C-alpha cells in the first residue's frame, strides 16, 4: 500500500501531498482495517478457550469439579448373542481406576493405580498379571477423574478447535486434543449444550483403542476407539454424567443404572486380586 502511494507522488514534489498520504495511512479506513485484522486474530486465538469454558460450565463449573474425588458406575448392556454384560467402574482421582466386565463366559478386570497396572481375563485363568509398561504409561489419563480435556493446558496437553461437524444430526464443535504422551483424542461437543457427544481415541490405550490388529503390518494405521455419549443426567450431588455410552466393537449400548459420587472406596479394590 505504501508503494502504491509513492507511485502517485508527482515528479514535482509537493510536501502537502506527502502529508495527505500519511494521513490516509493513519485515517479511519486504516484504523478500521487494523481493528478488523486484530479482532479476527483475537477471535481465532480465543475460540477453543471459549468452547472449553462452555464445556466446564456444562459440567457444573470449576468449583464443582474440584470436589469430585471418586466415582462408581455400574451398567448393563446386551451382547450380539443376547448375553447380558455387567460393567463396574471405580475411580479415585489420580490413584485408582478399576474396571470389571462380566459376561457369559467369564470376566475381564483391569486395575490401574499410581503404583502399577494389572489385567485379569479368562485367557490367564482369571489371575491378575502385570500390565505391559507401554500400556501402563499410555493409560495414565484414566486416573484423571475429570478427564484430559478439562483444564488440559495445566495437564500438559494441547487442544485445537477444528470447526464444526454434524454428529447424530446435531452440530458439534470438533476439538483435537494431543496428550503429552503424543496420543490423540478427538472430542465432539454439542454446540448447544457443550456436553461431549463423541470421542475418538488414537494410540495405545487402556481399552485397546489405537492398537493394530494382529497380523497387520508395521506401517498400518492404529485403530480408532469411538465412544458416543448420551442421556446426560445430574446425580443427587449435582454432577453431570452420560447414562448411555456406546463403544464401537464392544457390543451394544451400556446403560448406567447406578452412579455414586464421593463414596468410601474399599481398600481391597487397590489390590490385584
N, C-alpha and C positions, 0 to 999 in steps of 0.2 A: 504493500500500500504506500509506503514512503517513497519507493522508487517511482511509482506511478505519479505521485505529486511532484517529484523533482522533474520528471519529463515535461510537466505542464508549465514550469517556470520559464518565461521568455528569456531570450539571449540578453535583451536589455533588462538588466536586473532591477527589480523594484522591491525594496525592503518590505513594503506593505503586503505584497503577495506572499512572502515567506511567513509573515505574521499570520495571515489568513490560513495558510496551510497548517501551521502549528495548531491554530485554534480548531481546525477541523479534526485534528487528531485527538484533542482533549475535549471536544464538544460532546453534546448529549448523545449523538449516534454512537460515538466510540465508547462512551460510558455505558450505554445500554448493551452494546455488544460484549463488553468486558464482563458486565454483570451476568449476562446470559451464559457465557462460557464458564464463568466461575460457579454459577448456580448449578449448571449441568454436572460439572465435576464434583461438586459437593453432594448432589443427589446420588450420583453413581457410587461415591465413597460411602454414603450412609445407608444405602438400600438394604444391604444384608443386616446391618445393625438394627434398622427399623423393623425388619421382618422378625428378627430374633427377639426383639423387645416384645413384640406381639405374642410370640411363642411363650416367652417367660410369663407374661400376664395371663395367658390362657391356661397355664398350668398352676396358677394360683399366686404368682409373684415371687420375688426373691426371698422375702422373709419367710413365706410359707415353705418354699422348697428347702430352705436351710434347716428346717425342723424335721425333715424326712431322714430317719436313721435306719429303719428296717421295714421290709415289706414281705408278706407271704401271699402267694397267689395259687389258687387251686382251680383247675379247669378240666373240662372233658371235651373230647372230640370223637368222631366216628371214622374209623379207617375205611378204606375202599372195600375191604372184605366184610365190613359190618361190625368188626370188633370195636369195643369201646376202649379209648385211650385216656388214661387219667394222668394229668401232669401236675406236679407240685414244684413250686419255685420259691426259694427263700433267699433273701438278700439282706446283708448288713453292710452299710456303706463302707467301702474300702477294706473290708475284712472278710466277707463271705458271700459266695454265690453257690447254692446247691440246687441242682435240678434233678428231679426224679420223674421218669416217664414209665408208666406201667401199661403193658399191652398184653394181648392174649398169650403170647409165647414167652413172656418174661418181662424184664425191666432194664432200663438204662439209667445210670446215675452219673452225674458229672459234679465234682466237687472242686471248687476253686477258692483258695484263701490267699491272704497276703504272704503265706509261707510256702505254698506249692499248689499243685493241681493233680487230681486223680480221676480215673474213669473206671466205671464198672458196667459190664454188659454181659449178655448170655454167652458170648464167644469165649470169655475168660472165666466162665463158671460163676459169674456174679461177684468175683473178687475185685477189689479196687487195685488198679495198677497206676503207677506214676504217669502223668501226662507228659508227652514229649516237650522238651524245653521250648522249642519254637512255638508250639501251640499254646503253651502256658503264657508266654510273653505276648502273643497276639491276642489273648483273651483278657488281658488286664482291664480293658474298658468295661468288662462285665461286672467288675467290682464297684464301678461308679454308679451309684443308685439313681442319680438324676439323669444319667446318660451323657454321652460325649458331646452332644450338641449344645446342651445348656452350659453357659459360661465357658465356651470352647477355647477361647484365647488363653485364659488362665491355666488351662489344662495342656497347653502346648499344641493344640490343633489349629487348622486353618479352614476357614469357611468362605465359600464364594457363591453368590447368588447367580444362577444361570437362567433366569427368566421364569416363565410360567409354562405349565403343561396341563393337559386335561387328564385327570385320574378318576376313573369310575364316574365320569360325567360331570366332574366338578373341577373348577380352576384350582391349581395348586402351585405354590412357589416351589421351585426346584433349587435345592441347596446342596452343593457338593462339599462334603467335609473330608479333609485329608488328615488322618490321625498322625500323631507324632511318630508312630512306628511305620508310617508310609502306607498303611491300608486306607481304603476309601469307603465312605458311606454316602449314598445319595438320599437325601430326605425330600419328601413332597409334603408340604404343609398346606392344609386347606386355606385358600385365600380369604375365606370369610371368617373362620374361627381360629386360624393359626395352629390348629392341632395337627399332629402328624397323621397322614393318610397312608403313607407307604414309605418304606426304606429299602434300599438295595445295597447290599454289602458285597465288597470285593476284597480278595485277600484272605489268607487263612484266618479262621476264627473259631470260636468255641463250638458253634453249631455246624461247623464244617463248610460254611459258605466260603467260596473262593478256592477251595481245594480242587485240583484237577482230577478228573475221573481216572480210575485205574486203567492203565494201558494207553492213556493219552500221551502224546509226545511232549517233550520238554518245552516246545515252543507254543503249546496250546494255551489259550487264554483261561484264566481262572474262572470257575463257575460263579454265578451270582446267586445270592440268597435273597429272595424277595419276600418281604413281610408287609401285609396290609393290616391296618388298624381301623376299628370302627366301634360304634356303640359306646361312646365316652360317657362316663358317669362319675359323680363325686362320691367318695367314701364318706362315712359318718364324720370323719375328721376333716373333710373338705379337700382331699387330694383327688386329682383328676386322673383316671386310668381308662384305657380302652378295654372293654369287657369282651370284645371279639377280636381275635387275632388269627390270621391265616398266613401260613408259610408255604412257599412252593416246594413240592416234593415231599411234604411231610403230612399227607392226609388232608382231611377237611379242616374246617374252622375249629379253633379252640374257643369254647365259651367259658369264661371265668365265672364260677359260681361263688367264689369266696376270695375277697381281697382284704387282708388285715394289715394295718399300718402301725409301726412303732410298738409292736407287741414284744414280750420277752421271748428270746430265741434260745432254744435248748442247746447247751454247750456241746452235746453229742453230735450235733449237725456239722461241727467243725472237723470231725474226725472221719477218716476214710474207712468207715465200717458200716 
